């Protein structure tokens, strides 16, 4: 997962330090399984009341998205219809035109 960098263990011969490294490695493995962390901040973008193209550049179809920073009073969602090739772009829609920063994963 690109969101969590790999952990490189150093064999020190120091038992307490080796245990700490084991714990860090276990935490890194657990974090790498959290799909929500494998994303990008996108924006700010203006999202209209009809389907609006948003470039996300994940290189794969997004699993989801939500607004981090809305600059107005609106609901924001992903419509059920998405681009045929969703590896770079996605459609978003809002109840009224709004500027937002999105977390796309």
N, C-alpha and C positions, 0 to 999 in steps of 0.2 A: 504494500500500500504506500503510495507516494506521500500521504499525509503524515506518516510517522517514520522518521528516519531509522535505519537499522542500528542496533546496538552492537558494538564490537567489544567483546570481553577480552581483558588482559589477564593472563595467568600470572599472578604475583607471588604465590606461595604464602601469602598472608591470609590466614583463614577468615578473619572478620571482613577484610576487604573483598575476598572472593564471595562470601555470603551476600554482601551488599550488591555485588555485580550480578549474582544469581537473581536477587530480588528485582533489580532494575531490568534484567533480561525478561523476567516473567511479566513485569508491568508493560514493557514494550510489546510483548507478544499479545497481551490482552488488548492494548490500545490499537494494535494493528487490525483487530477484528471489528472495530467500531466503524462501520461504513460511513457514518455521518462525518467523521474526521477527514475523509478522502474527498475534499471539495475545494472550492474557491470562492472568494468574495468577488462579486460582479457588480459593477456600478460605480457611481450612481447611474441609473437608467430611468428613462421615462416610459412608464407602462400605461397604455391606453385602455379605454373601455371595450376595445375589440382586441383580438389576438395580436400581440406585439412580439416581433422577433427580438430575442435577447441572445447575444453571443456569449457563450460560457467557456469555450476552448478547453473542455475537459478531455477531449479526444475519445470520448465514449458517450453513450446516452446517459443523461443524468438520472439518478435514482429519485431525486426530489429537490425541492427548493423552498425557501421561505424568506420573507422580508426581514432584514436586520434593522434597517433604518428607513421608516416611511416618513416622507416630508409632506404629509397631508393626511386627511381622514379618508381611508379607502381600504377595501378588502382586496387582497392580491392572491391569485391562484394560477395553477397550470391547467389550461383547458385540456379536455380529453384528447383532442386532435393535436398531434405534434408533427414536426417535420419528418419526412421519410428518412432523411439522414440526420439524426439528432446528435451526431458526434461533436458538432461545433456550435449549433444553435438550438434554441428551444422557444416555444411560445409561452408567453405569460399574459395574463389579463387582469384588469382591475375594475372595481365597481365604478370608479371615476378616475380620470387621468391623474397619475401621481408619479413623483420621482422617488425611487427607492434604491437601496443597496440590498443585494440578495446574497444569501449563502446557497450555493448550488453544489450538491454532492451526487 
